[in-house]
Amino acid sequence: MSSDLPSVPEQEVLQSDATPPATPEPGSEHDPTADPITEFSPMLANLSAMSLATLTVPPSSDQCLAHLKLLEAFHRLRENIATTNGLYGIHDHFVKDVYPDEGSDKERAQLLLQLREKRWAIYVTNAERRYAVWFESLPARSHSMPSQLTLGKICGLFEKTSNKLGFKFDYTTLPPLASWPVDFQTQLMVVASYTLAMQLTDNIDVLMVWHTHLLNPRDYLEDCTRRDRSLLWETGLPLYTIVSCIDNETFEYRIGDPTPNAFYRTTGLSWNSLDDDQQPTLDCAKCGLAIQTVLTTLTTAGSWKQLDHRDRGSGIVDPGFVMRCGQCITTTTHETRRVRKFQSDRRALLERNLPMPGTLLNSKEEKFAMRKMMSRYWSNASSFALDLVAAVIRQGTFIEKMHAIDWLHSPAVQFTMERLPTKYDRFFDILALKNKHIAVPTLDVDLVW
């Protein structure tokens, strides 16, 4: 690995157990002495549509590489949002205002980190809200069945997608008509995949939340099933369309011909989340009055001076959220929002026979089933089976580790990616053989997962 790359702590390397091997034969296909810059971009650019569109178990080396590329794009997004001075009213000069003494370098560095984390938390909260709107805007399976599907219709959808993304789609990569599955549902999945891609690839924030949702398959299946979005479950992530939008050197997420109005027509939201209303509205739990809220109250230097206060705040993104209705004088907090969610799910059970969250794919033992159901409400006021905001932020730790290891700039990255599916298979063999023990995946296995 070239000397200008960031070093990886020895403990990190041991934990990942997947550092690129350093001893391939000189001059071979995986020669580590090859120039990483000349080998790097072409390999990413040559990811084929069919190798990424075809689901395999375990995932192929191309799919692992594409996933790594997507994670790097998420890392760049986080860095950009967190370091944007003044975003959401949070300014870097708060550091000097709170700690005017020049000798407080450690405290200043800690506060600057907290300011950046707060910006990212607000961005992710907005992203989850936008994802929820997009999720609900998708057609239910019962209303999305076309009367007839032909290869011509599928090719037409591919053409629209490729034009929108700014690249020419090669029809020769499509399998011949005779090889297409005759099953109607399978063909529908192909069409749905690219229909979703056309709606989604403009918005990396929505994509980031969708990606995290997919990483929790039981919760994802529950949400898709309860909301009649099983088509979304069957489709999966349109990986090729997505990675085609990510620059192979800067990892900036962009498309050739943005069409913001398409996303707006579908969801009523701005194409860029930073252009959305930064004072979202919530309905009063009692009288239903729409009340305008603020994202955070931590927008002054004074609000960051006291440690206990900076961890609270009273905006909708803050832990101490408080909203008072001027009409019925009802106070809304995160806790009352969770209670309201439970009441809404209970009504859906009684009126529409819709199963309660946590009762699908669940243990038959009553005490565990009840605990699983109630766990959906303990710290989750969202409409999903899990707190996706917290899940995205937790996933950021893994993304940072992938960025630090920097496999994408390794001259042996292809060899490393080819080894991962085998390690993934072996990990599940261990799970099957040692089913009474807890097996923790290494970082490379986690990447495939």
N, C-alpha and C positions, 0 to 999 in steps of 0.2 A: 504494500500500500504506500502511495507517495507520501513524502515527508511533510507536505504542506497540509495534510488532512488533520483534523482534530484527533488528539489521542484519546484512547478509550481506557478507562481505569481497568487494572488487571481483574478486579473483582467483577466488573461488568462483563468482561470477556468470558470469565469462567461461568457466570450465571447464564449467559446466552448460549454457550456451548455450540455456537454456530458461526464462528469467525471464518472468513474465507480461507481455504487452505493455501499454504504458501509454497507447496512443493510440486506443482504440476511440471511435466517435462518442458524444458526450454523449447520454444518454437512450436509448441503444441497449440491446440485450439484454445486452451485455458492458460496460456503463458502469462504469469503475473507480471512479467517485465514489460508487457505491452503498454502503450501509452493510454492511461485511463480516459483521457479526454477524447481521443480519437475512437476508442472502443465504446464509450459510454452512450452518446446520443444516438448513433445508428441502431444500437440494440433496442433502445426504447422506441425509436421511430418504426422499427420493423415488427413491432407486435402486431400479429395478424388478427383480422376480424374474427375468423373462424376459431382460432385458438382461444380467444377470450369469450366468444359468444356461446361456445359449447361447454355446458356444465360437466365437470368431471369430478370423480371422487377417487383419490384426493385431487385437489386442484393441480393444474399443470404448472410448470416452471414459469411459463409466460403469465399466467394468472397471478402467481406470487409476485413477479416483478411489477406487474401493473398495480397490484395492491400496494406495494412499497412506494411506487410513484405517487399514488393517491394520498398516502399518509404524509409524504413530503409536502404535497400541496396544502394539506391541512396545517402542517407545521408553519409554512410560510404565511398562511392566512392568520394564524394566531399571533405570530410575531408582528405582522403588520397592524392588526387591530390593537394589540396590547401596548404598542409603542407609539400610537398616534396621539400626540399631545393635545389635550383639550377635548378629546372625544367623550361624548356624554357629559360634558361639563367637568371632567376630571383632569386637572392640569398638573404637570410635573413640578411647577413652582410651589405646589403645596409642601414639597419636601423642605425647601428652604424656609418657608413660612412657619412650619411646625418646628423645625430644628435649625434656628438661625446660627447656632454655634457651629463654627467650621470644624470643630473637633468631633462632631457627632457623625462620623462617616458610616459607622455600622448601622446606626439608627436610620440615617438617610437612605442607605441602600435597602434596608428592610421595608421602609415606607414606600419607596419607589416601586419595589416589587409588589406590594399590596395594591398600589394604584393601578398597576398594569393588570394584575389579576382581576381587579374589579371591572375594568373596561371589558376584559374578555368574558367575565361572568354575565355582564349585561348583554353583550353581543350574542352569547349562547342562549340566553333566556329569550331574546327576540327571535333567534333562529328556531327554537323549539315551538314558539307560538306560530311562526310562519309555516313550519312543518305540519303542525296540527291542522291549519287551514287547508294546506295543500292535500293532506291525507284525506280530509273529508270531501274535498272537491273531486276526488277520483270517482269514477262510476262504480257502483256496486255490481257484483257479478250478475245479479238477477236482471240488471238493466243494461248490460254491456255486450250481449251476444249478437253479433252480426248474423244475417241470414245466410251468407255464403262467403267463404274465404277462398281466394285463388292466389297462385304465385304472383300473378300480375299485380294484385293489390298489395302484396307484401313488398314487391320490388318498388312500387310507387311510394310506399311509406319509407323504405330505405333511402330513396332518392330525395325525398323532402328533408329527411334527417340530415343526410350528407350535405345538401345545399345549405342548410341552416348552420351547420357546424363549420362550413368553409372548406371542405375537402371533397374530392370527387370519389364517389363510391364505385368500386370495381365490381361489376355484376358477375364477373367470372369466378368470384369467391363464393357465390351462392351455389349450393349443391343442386344438382339437376332435379327437375320436378319429380321424377320417378323415385328419388331417394327421400323425398319429404315424408314424414310420418302421416299416415292417413287419419290418425286420430284428430278429431276436431279441436279438442282442448289443447293439444300440443301445438297445433298451428296458431291457435289463438294466443298462446303464450309468446310466440315470436313477434306477432303484431303488437301485443300489449307492451313488450319490452321496449320497442322503439317509439311507441306512442308516449310512454312515460318519459323516455329520454328527451323527446322534443319538448315536453312540458318542464323538465327539470334542469337540464344542463346549463341553463342561464344562471342558476342560483347555487353557489357552492355552500352557502350556509344551510340551506334545506338539505342538500346532499350530505353534508356532514352529519346532521341529525339522523337522517335515514340510515346512513352507514352504521352509526352507533346502535340504532334500533335493531338492525339486522344481526348485530353481534350478540344479541340476547334472544335467541330463536324461540324459546318457549313463550316469552312475553310478546314477541313480535307475532307469532302465530295466534296467540290469544287475541291481540288487538285486531288483526286482520279477520279473524273468524267472527268475533262479536260484532264487527261493523260491516260485515258482508264485503270485505275487501280481499277475499281469498285469491283473486286474480293477481293482486299485488304480491302476495306470498309466493305464488307460483312463478312469477316473472323473474324475481331476483334483480340484482343491480346490473344495469346495462353498462358493463365495465369498459367495453371497447369504446363506446360513444363517449364515456366520461374521460378516459385517459387520453383520448384524441384531443381533448380541450386543454390539456396540461402541457405547457412548454417543457421540452426535454432538458433545458439548461437552467432556466429561471424558476421552473415549476409554478409559474403564474397560471391561474385558471382563467381561460378566456375562450370565446367562440368567435368564429369568423364573421357572423352576421347576427348580432344580438337582436332579439325581437321582444323587448320588454312588455309590449302590449299583450302578448300571448299569456304570460304569467299573470298579468293584471286582470285579464278577462276571466281567467280560470279561478283566481283567488281573491281579487280585489285588493291585492297588496302590491307595493312597489317592487320593481325588478331588483333593485339594490336595497338591502335591509336598512342601510344608513339613511335612505330617503323616506322610510316609513315614519309615521307619526310617533314621535318620541314621548308622547303622553297618551298611552293606550287607555281604553275605557273598559270598565268592568261593571257588570250589572249588580245592583244591590241584591243580596240573598233574600231579603224580605219583601221589598216592594217592586223590585225589578228595574229601578231607575238606573239609567246608564250614567256612570260617574267617571270623570276623567281623573286618571292617576298620574304619578310620576314614576320614572324608572328607579331613581335613587335619590335620597336626600343628602348623600355624601358628596356635595358639589361645592363645598367651601373648605378653605384650609382649617377653619375652626372645627368643622365636623370630623376632622382626622386627628385632632390634638389629643383626644382621650381614647385610649385603647379599647375600652369597653364600648364606647359609642360607635367607633368606626366598624366594629364587628356587627353592629345592629342596623341602624338606619331604619327609615319607615316607608321607603319606596317599595314598589312591587317586586323588585329584584333583591331587596334587602331582607335579612332574616326577621327583622322586627316590623314587617309590613303592617300598616294600619290605614284603613279607609273608612271614613264616616259619611253616612248618607245624610244629606241635608233635608230630606223629605220625611224619613221615618226614624232618623237618629240611630240607625243600626250600625254597629261597628263590624267591619270585616277584617279578618286577619288570615294568615296562611292556615291556621287551625280551623277556622270557620269555613274556609274554602274546601278543606278536606272533608269536613262534615257534610257540606253541600254536595260534594261528589258522591259520597256514600248514599245520601238520600235520593239523588238522581238515579244511581244504579239500582237502588231498591225499587223505585217506581218502574223502571224498565223491566225488572224481573216480574213484578206483579201485573203490569199492563200488557207487556209484549212477550213475556216468557223468555226474556233475554238473560242468559246465565250471568251470575255475579262474577266480577273479575277475580281471578285466582281459583275458580272452581273448575276450569277446563284443564285437562291433562294433570289432574291432581291426585293426591293420595286418597284412597278409599277410607282411611282411618279418620274418624270424625274430628278428633282434636287437632290433627295436623291440617286437615282441610280447612277448618275454621281459622287457624292461625295464618295459613297461606292467603286466605281471602282478606283478612283484616290487614295483612302486611301491605296490601295495595294502597292503604290509606294512611299508614303511620307517618310517612314523611313525603307524601306525594299528592299534590293537589291537581296535577295535570289530568288530562283525559286518557292518558295511556297507562299501561300496566306497570310501568316503572317511571321513576323521575329521570327523564331523558337529559335534563340540564346537568344534573349531577353525574350522569353516566358519560356524557360528552367530556366533561371536565376530568373525570377519572381516566378516560381513554387518552387524554392528553399526556399522561405520564408515559404510557407505552409509546406514543408517537415521538416523544422527546428522546426515548431510548433508541428508537429506530434511526432518528436523525443523528444522534451522537455516534452510533456504530458506523453509519455512513456507507452501507453496502452499495448504494447506488453509484458511488464513485470508486468502488473497488475494481481493479482490473479482472478479478476473478468472480465478479458478481454472477455471471451466467452459470458457472460451475456451482456456486453456492445455491442459486435458485433451483438447480436441477437436483440437488441433494435433499431439499426441503420436503417434497412429497414423500420420499422414503422415510424420513424421520417422523413425519406426521403419521404414517401408517404404523410405524413401530410404537409410537406413543399410545395409539389406541389398542395395540396388542397388549401393551403393559396394563392399560386400564382393564382390559378383559381378563387378564391373568391374575391381576392383583386387585380384584374388585372390592376387597375389604380394606384397602388402603387408599389414601388420597394421593394422587399423582399430579404434580404441578408442572405444566408445560414450560419448556424453555422459551426464550424470546423468539427463536426462529420457528418453533412449532406454533407459537401464538400468532405469528404472522400468517401462517397458512390457515389457521383456524378462522 
